């Protein structure tokens, strides 16, 4: 391979974002605040759903799964990112890099499928309301949630089985703030065409198939809602979908930019900035979107913490 030294790489150096000494503390504080807020927001949603009987429905069961997923999703990336901001030693071991990548891909792929399942739930609720309790049974919801996780895990395992076989020679610097597929494909000194092809095919399956399911669900929802005679009825039907649709647009638009062609997208500096959107910003916004745009969640959250405060005062 062009005379490159094919010694086994034991670790990688994550270059991250170049910052001055003054910027480091500011960036660390911002990342810490965002991480804690993201975890807290999602934890509060899970707690609210678990403690309110009115939210024991498929829509909120899947929302609880999404919140649980996003707690782990940000925890794979942001703690290491914060440490690297303050540390001069930005190394990550080869095994640590593969582990981070495996969990990250698992959570991303799981979220793609989970968002499609949530769209299907809204389709059944609006287009087939009389059959909704029968079609979306507790057993089916549990099976769909498990299938989302299994799909994410299987996809990550297949991708990693190809990427882990690549040789990285004397190149150990990753121009990113976490171990992602695109930078690893680009620094490999062996032929990565097969790994890239597998990654591209799986990306098509995991991104486009759920996306098509989401689009088809919302087209059916749109036609059904337009048939509702009253404007109040139409508004009520749309309000149950607006939060989910906003989250879908945010997540798919940012990740599709990066993973449509991973090796090509890595050549653009904008790739790191877009990655910040779907690893830091979008997970922070998702709970806010569901809380601010969903009256049931807001009401249940107020009830949950009002009851807890009254309980403490009585005790």
N, C-alpha and C positions, 0 to 999 in steps of 0.2 A: 504493500500500500504506500507507494511513493516514499519508501525509506523511513516511515514513521516507526517509532519504537513501540512494539506491541506488548509492553509490560501491562499486567493486570492493574487496573485502577482500583485502589482501595477506598478512595473517597473523592468527592466532588467539592468544589468551592462555588457556593451560590453568590453570584456577584450582586444580586438585588438591585437597589437603587442607590446611585452615588449621592452621598450627603456630606455636608460639612459637620463639624463637631456640634455647632449650635443647632443644626437641623435634626440631629439624631435624637435628642431628648424630646423635641417637639413631635417628631414622627412616632417615636415610641409611645408617648402619652396618648396621641390620637389613636394609634392602633389598639392600645390597651383599653381605652374607653369604648371604642367600637366593638371590640371582642366581648367585653363584659356586658355591654348593652344587648348585643346579639344573643348571647347565652341567656341573659335575664329575660328578654322579651319572649323567646321561644319557651323557656321554662314556665313563664306565667301563662302562656297559651295552653300548654299541656296541663297545668294545674287547674286552670279555669274549666277546661273540657272535662277533666276527671271529676270535678266537684259540682257540676251542674247537670242535673237530669235532663234539662231541656236541650242540652247539646249532645246527648247520647244518640246521635244519628250518623249515618254513613259519611255525610259531608264533613262533619267535625272529627270523625274517626280518622279520616285521611288527613285532615289538617293537623291533627295531633302527631300523626306519623311524619308529616313534612317538618314540623317543628323539631321533633326528635332527631330526624335526619340532619337538619341544618345545624344543630348543636355540635354534632360530630364532624360535620362537613367543615365548619370553620375551625374546629379544634385540630384538624389535621394540618392546616396551613398556618394560621395566625400566630400561635405560640412560638414556633420556630422562627417565623418572620420577625417577631418582636425581639427575640434573643439576638438575631443576626444584625438588627439595626444598631444595637449598642456594642456588640462584640467585634473585635478585630478578627477573631477566628470564625470564619463563616463556612467551615467544613461540615459536610454531612457524609457519613459512611456510605459505601455502595449499598449495603444491606438496608441502611436507614432510608436511602433515597428510593430504593425499590419498594420498601414498606409504605412510605409516604405516598408514592405514586399509586400503589395498589389500592389503598384506602380512598384516596382522592377520586380515582376513576370509578370505584365502586359507588361512592356517594353521588357523584355527578350522574352516572348512568341510571342509578336508582331514582333520582329526582326527575329525570326525563320521563321515565315510565310512570312514576307516581302522578305527575302532572297530567298525563294522558288519562289515567284512571280517574282522577278527580274531574276531568272534563266529561268522561263517560257518566259519572255519577250525576252531574248536572243535566246531561242529556236525558237520562232516565227520569229524573225528578221533574223536568219541565215537559218533556215530550210524551212520557208514559206515566203520569202521576198516579193513576189508579193501580197500576202494577208495581209501583216503586217499592213498597214494603216487601213484596214477594221477590222481585228481581234483585234488590240490594239487601239481601239477608245478612245477618251477622256473620254467618259462616262464609258466604261469598266475599264479603269485605275483608275478612281475615286472610282468605286465600289470595285475593288480589294484592293485598299489602305484602304478603310473603313472596308472591311472584315478582313484585317490583324489586325486592331485596335480592332474590335469587338471580334475577336478570342482571342487576348491577354487579353482583359478585362473579357471575360466570363471565361477563364481558371483561371485567378487570383481570381475571385469571388468564383468559386467552391472550389479551394484549400483553400482559407481563411475561407470559411464557415465551413470547417472541422477542420482546425488548431486552429481557435478561440475558439472551443469548448473544447480543451484540458485543463487539469489542470496542473499547474506548481508548486504547493505546495510551499516549502521553497527554491527551487532552482531558483536563479535569475541571475546567472552568465552565460553569453553566451561567449564561447571561439571563438569569431569571431569579425570582425570589423563592421558588419552590421547585421540586422535581416534577416536571411536566413532560408529556410525551414529545412535543415538538423540539425542545432543546436537546433532549437525549438522542433523538433521531439525527439531529444536525451535527453533534460532536462525535458520533460513532465513526470509527475508521474502517469498519467492515461494511459489507454490502447490506444496507438497511431497506432495500426495495421490498423484500417480502414482508418485513415487519410493518413498513409503511402501508403496503397494500392491505394487510389484515386490519390495521388500525383504521384505514379509510372505509373498508367494507363494514366493519362493526360500527363505525361512526354513522354511516348511512342508515344502518338498521336501527340503532339506538336513538338517533336523533330524528330521522325523517319519518319512520313508522309511527312513533308517538305523536310527532307533529301533525301528520296526516290524520291521525285519530282525533286530535284536538280540533283541527280545522273542520273535519267532517261533523263532529259533535256540535260545534258552534254554528255551522250552517243549518243543521236541523233545528237547533234551538232558535235561531233567528227566524226561520220560516214559521215555527210554532208560535213564537211570541207575537209576530206580526198578525196572526190570526185572532189574537185576543182582542175583543171589541173595545174594552175600556183602556184608556191611557194609564190609569192607576194600576190596572192588572199588568200591563206591559212593563211599567216601571218596576213593579215588585218582582217580576220574573227576571228582568235584567239585573236588578240589584243583587240577586243571589249568585250571579256569574261575574260581576264586575271585578271583584277582588281577585278571583282566580285568573281571569283573563289578563289583568294587569301584571300579575306575577309571571304568567306564561310568556308574555311579550318581553318583559325584562330579562328573564333567564335565557330564553331561546335566542334572543337577538344578540346578547353578549357572547354566549358560548358558541353559537353557530359561526360567528366571525372568526373564532380561533380554531375550531375543530373541523371546519369544512375541508381544509387542506393543511394539516398541522405543520408539515415540513416547510411549506411555502410561507405560511403566516409567520413563522419564527423569524424570517428575514426582516420583518418590519418592527421598528422600535415601538410602534403603537400596540404591539401584542401584549407587552407587559402592562400597559395602562388598561387595556381591555380586561386583562386577567384580574386586575384589582377590582373591577366592576363586579365580576361574578363570584369572586372569592371573598370580598370584603363588603362592598356597598350593597349588592342585591340581598344577601342574607340579612343585613341590618334592616333593609326596607320592607322585606316580606311580612314580618309580624306586624309592622306598623300599617301596612296596606290592609291586612285582614282585620285589624282592630278598628282602624279609622273608617273603613268602608262597609263594615258589617255591624249592624245595630244589635244583632243577637249576641255577638261576641262582646261588644262593649257593655251591654246590659248585664250579661253573665259575669263579666269581670268585676263590675261595680258591686254586684250582689255578693260575689265570692269574698272580696276583701272587706266589704261592709260587715258581713256576717262574722268574719274572723276578728275584726276589731271589736265588735260587740261581745263576742265570746271571751276575748282577753279582758275586757272591762268587767264582765260578770265574774270571771275567775279572780 
